[in-house]
């Protein structure tokens, strides 16, 4: 879980709504952003302890209620199943030597343009074309194959 308390109001709400420790608000170790940074090694374990009784969903709900910016770190499986990726139509099926795979579109979009998501070639399937494109002749490529280089 990543979060960022950026304002005094967020600090007050974080202490009361998220952590249920209003006594932290005026604690001189934590009463300002510089003091919280200076005493991070004390504050972090206190926050972790206050989070411990709750699951991720409850901590997310509390951070949202406190209007504290946060990011919930996911496992790879959770990332792959994230509903936003499906809702934003970010997945495409591409073919590969191992069979069809789900591939994620690049993180940007171009208005009125579908980004190309071609099939994944087998190892070596494009070697000759690439060598030819960078200036190797057919004879050069044949020699490379004959020598076992490609």
N, C-alpha and C positions, 0 to 999 in steps of 0.2 A: 504494500500500500504506500503510495507516494501522495503527499499532500503539502500544501503551502499556505500557512497562515500569513496573510499579507497586511492586514489592517488590525487596528485595535479592536474594532467591532468583531472581526473574525476570531481574534484571540479570546474575547469574552464568550462568544458563542461556542468556540471550540472547547473551552474549559467547562462550560455549563452543559451544553447540549450533547457534545460528543463524549467527553471524558467524565462528566459528572464530578468535577473537581473545581468548584468555583473559588476555592481558596488559592488556586494557582494564579488567579487574575492579578492579585496585588502582591504576590510573593516577590520580594525584591530580586530574587534570582531569575525571575521569568517575566517581570512586568513590562519590559520593552524588548523589541526585536534584538538589539545588541546583547541584552542580558540573556535572552534565550539562546543566542548563538554561543555566548561565553560559557553557558552552563548546559550545553547540549548533552554532555555525558551524564548529567544528572536527570535532565528532562526526558530524554528518549526512553530510558527504562520505566519511568513513571507512566508515560503514554502507553508503552507496550503493555504494562500491567493493567491499565484502565481498559485497553482493548481486549484483553485476554478472555473475559467471560462471554464475548460476543462473536458471532460468525461474521464473515466478510460482508454478507448482505446487510446486516444490521449496522456495521461500521459505515458502509456506503450510505445507508439511509441517514445516519446521523450527520455525516459530513455534508450530504446534500441539504439537510435541514438547517445546518449551520452556515450554509453558503460558503464553504471552504473548498477551494479548488483541489481536486484529487484525481489520482489515477490508480485504478485497481490493477495491479500486475497479474497477468494470467499465465497459466501453464500453456504449453504449445497446444494441447487439446482444447483448452478453453478459448484460446485465440482462434483456432480453426472453426469453432462452433459459435463464435461471437455473432449475435443477431444483427449487428450493424453491418457486417460484411455482406450478409444475405440481403438485408433491407436496401443496401446501396448497390446491389447487383454487381459485386466485385469479383465473383467467381466465374471462371470459364473452364470448360472441359477441353483438355488437349490430349492428343494421342501420344504415346511413347512406346519404346520397345517393350516396356513392362506392362503395357495396356493403358487404358484411359486414366488420366490423373486430373485432379482439380488444381487449377493454377489461379493465383491471385493477380488481378490486374495491377499495373503500376499505381502508386499512390496519388497520381494526378489524373485529371480528365481534360480532354480537349473538346470544346463545344462542337457538337454535331460530328464528332469523329469517334469511330470505334477503334480502339487500339488493337494492333495486330497481336494475336496470341497463337502463333503457329505451333504445329506439332513438334515434339522433341525428337531430334534425329538420333539414330543409333550411333554409337561411337564409330568414327571413321566415315560415316555416310557422306559427309561433305568435304572430306579431305582433298580430293582431286579438284573440285571446283574452287576451293579456297586457294590451293597452290597455283592453279591456273590464273586466278584473279590477281595474285601478287607477282605474276610474271614468270612462273615456271612453265616450260613447254611440255607437251605431251611426252617427249622423249625424257626430259628431266624427271617427270613424275614416274614414268616407267622405271627409270634407274633407281629412284628412291624406294619404290615398291620392291624391286628386285633385290636391293640391299637390305630389305627388312626395316628400313628407317620409318616408313609409314605403312 
